[in-house]
Amino acid sequence: MKAVTNQEIREIDRKAIEEYGIPGLVLMENAGSRIFQNLKNIYPDLRLKKIIIFAGSGNNGGDGFVVARHL
């Protein structure tokens, strides 16, 4: 698996929004949903745990709010 840099992911986001017309909120929802699904696969009893999500004001924080909503 190839990891991408911050600059590369920003460019991917920009292209998705500007060139493909995918709203930023849709990208955020998809990212947060996938994070939740991966966490659920790793920790099947995830919903039985007490979890704290620390989320800032940027887009990554938005992803965190999506994860929290799914919990």
C-alpha positions in Angstrom: 0.0 0.0 0.0 1.3 3.4 -1.0 1.0 6.2 1.6 0.2 9.7 0.3 1.6 13.0 1.6 -0.6 15.8 3.0 0.0 17.7 -0.2 -1.1 14.8 -2.3 -4.3 14.2 -0.3 -5.1 18.0 -0.5 -4.8 17.8 -4.3 -7.0 14.7 -4.5 -9.6 16.5 -2.4 -9.4 19.6 -4.6 -9.8 17.5 -7.7 -12.7 15.6 -6.3 -14.5 18.8 -5.4 -13.6 21.1 -8.3 -13.2 18.7 -11.2 -15.7 15.9 -10.3 -18.2 18.0 -8.4 -18.2 15.9 -5.2 -19.2 18.1 -2.3 -16.7 18.4 0.5 -19.4 17.2 3.0 -19.8 14.0 1.0 -16.1 13.4 1.1 -16.1 13.9 4.8 -19.1 11.6 5.3 -17.4 8.9 3.3 -14.1 9.2 5.1 -15.8 9.1 8.6 -18.0 6.2 7.6 -15.1 4.2 6.4 -13.1 4.9 9.5 -16.0 3.7 11.6 -16.4 0.5 9.5 -12.6 -0.2 9.8 -12.8 0.3 13.6 -15.8 -1.9 13.8 -14.0 -4.7 11.9 -11.0 -4.4 14.2 -13.0 -4.1 17.4 -16.3 -6.0 17.0 -17.6 -4.9 20.4 -16.9 -1.3 19.7 -20.4 -0.1 20.6 -20.1 -1.5 24.1 -17.1 0.7 24.8 -16.9 4.2 26.1 -15.1 6.2 23.5 -14.0 9.9 23.4 -13.5 11.5 20.0 -11.3 14.6 20.0 -12.1 16.7 17.0 -10.7 20.0 15.9 -12.2 22.6 13.6 -10.7 21.4 10.3 -11.8 18.7 7.9 -10.2 16.0 9.9 -12.3 17.2 12.9 -15.3 16.8 10.6 -14.3 13.2 9.9 -14.1 12.7 13.7 -17.7 14.0 14.1 -18.9 11.5 11.5 -17.2 8.7 13.4 -18.7 9.9 16.6 -22.2 10.0 15.1 -21.9 6.4 13.9 -20.9 5.3 17.4 
